[in-house]
Amino acid sequence: MTMNNNKTIVLLVEDDPFLSSILQLKLEKESFQVVRAGDGEEALNLLIEQRVKPDLVLLDLILPKKNGFEVLENIRQDPLLEKLPIIIISNLGQPSDIDRGKALGIIDYFVKARLSIDELVKRVKEEVALREKPISSNPAG
């Protein structure tokens, strides 16, 4: 899998092929490169084994093989991945689920029943723009 270094890479971890396709089309329309994983194991394989380096992860929680919380915990335990920005998109909308996600360092939480694809894409763009702002130069020494 070749990565285009000029594009921001979003790892989309979603087992619903319809939603995954819509999100991919919308994100690609905004010039993001989308790498898709259909389950938690595939997501971790892409990140850990294949060393895909996304700029942001969109993560469903209810997934085959490994659920989203397991994926999130694995990411947070890996020194190379622990700071990876993650937005959850899930049918789980209970405060306890949202709190658990926040405790694991997610940057946002979208409940699918209330999900506006355009709002989600806008949020991804905002987050990427924040992270791309140049850091003030600090001479080493």
N, C-alpha and C positions, 0 to 999 in steps of 0.2 A: 504494500500500500504506500504510494508516494504521497508526500505531503507538500502542498504548495506553501512555501515559506512566506509569501506575500499576504496570505489570507489568514484571518483569525479562525482558529479551529475550535469547533464546539463538538464535544462528545455528547451524543443524545442516547440516553439509556432508557428505552421505552419498548415494552413488549406488544403494544397495540400498533399493528402495522399501519392502520389508517391514520391515527394521530401522528405517528412517527413520520409518515410520508408528508403530511400537511406541514408539520414543523420544519422538516428538512427543506421543502420547497420555499417556505417563507424565509427561512434563514439564508438559504442560498441566494434568494432574490436580493437580500441585503449584503451580499458578498461575503458571507461566512462559508467556510468549508465545514461540512458536517460529516462526522464519523458516527455511524449508528451501531448500537449494540442492542440485541433483543432480550438479553437477560443479564443478571448480575455477574455470573461467571465470565461471560464474554467481555463485559466492561472491564473487569479486573485483568483479564488476559491482555486486552488492548493496552491498558495503562502500565501493567507491571512487566509482562513478558515481551510485548511488542514495543514497549516504550513510546506509545503514541503520546504526544505532549499537547493536550488541548489547552486552550486559554480559559475555557469554562466548561462545566459539565451540567447538563440538564438531566436530572435523575428521578425516575419513577421509583416509588417505594414497593409496590406490589409487583414483584418480578419472579419469573421462574428461576430455579437453581439457587440463587442467592438473592435475598430481598435487598431493597435499597438501603436499609439501615446497616446491613452487613457490609455492603459495598462501601458505604460512608465510613464505617468504623475501620475497614481495611485501608482506605485512602488516608485517613487521619493518623494511622499508625506507621505509614511509610514516610520516612524523612524527605524523600524526593517528591512526594505528592501532597503532603499534609497541608500546604497552603493553597491548594487548588480551589478556586472559587466554584461553589456548587449551588445550583438552584434546584429545589425539589418541585416536581409536578406530580401530584398524586390524588387519588380518590380519598385517601385518608386525610380527613380535615379536622380531627379531634384536637383540642388544645394540647393534649399529652403528646400527640405525634409531632405537632409543630414545635413544642418545647424540646422534645428529644432531638429534632433536627437542628434547632438553634444551639443546643448544648454541644452538638457535633460540628458547629461552626459553619452552617449553611449561610448564604447571603440573602436568600429569599425563599418563600414557600408559596406555591400556587396550587389551589385546590381545583381539580379538573372540572368539577361541576360548575364552578364560577370562572373557568379559564377563558380569557380572551387571548387568542393566539397573537393578535397585534400587540396587546399589552405585554405579553411574555417576550416577544421579539424586541419591543422597545426597551424592556428591562435588561435584556442581554446586551443590547447596544450601549446602554448607559453604563453598565458594569465594565464592559470592555474599554469604553472610552476613559473611564476613571483609571483603569490600570495602565493605559497607554500614555497617560500624561507624563512628560519627562520629569525625572527626579532631579532636583537641583544638584548641580555638580558639586561634589565634595572631593577635593584633591586628596589622594591617598598620602598618608604620612603620619 
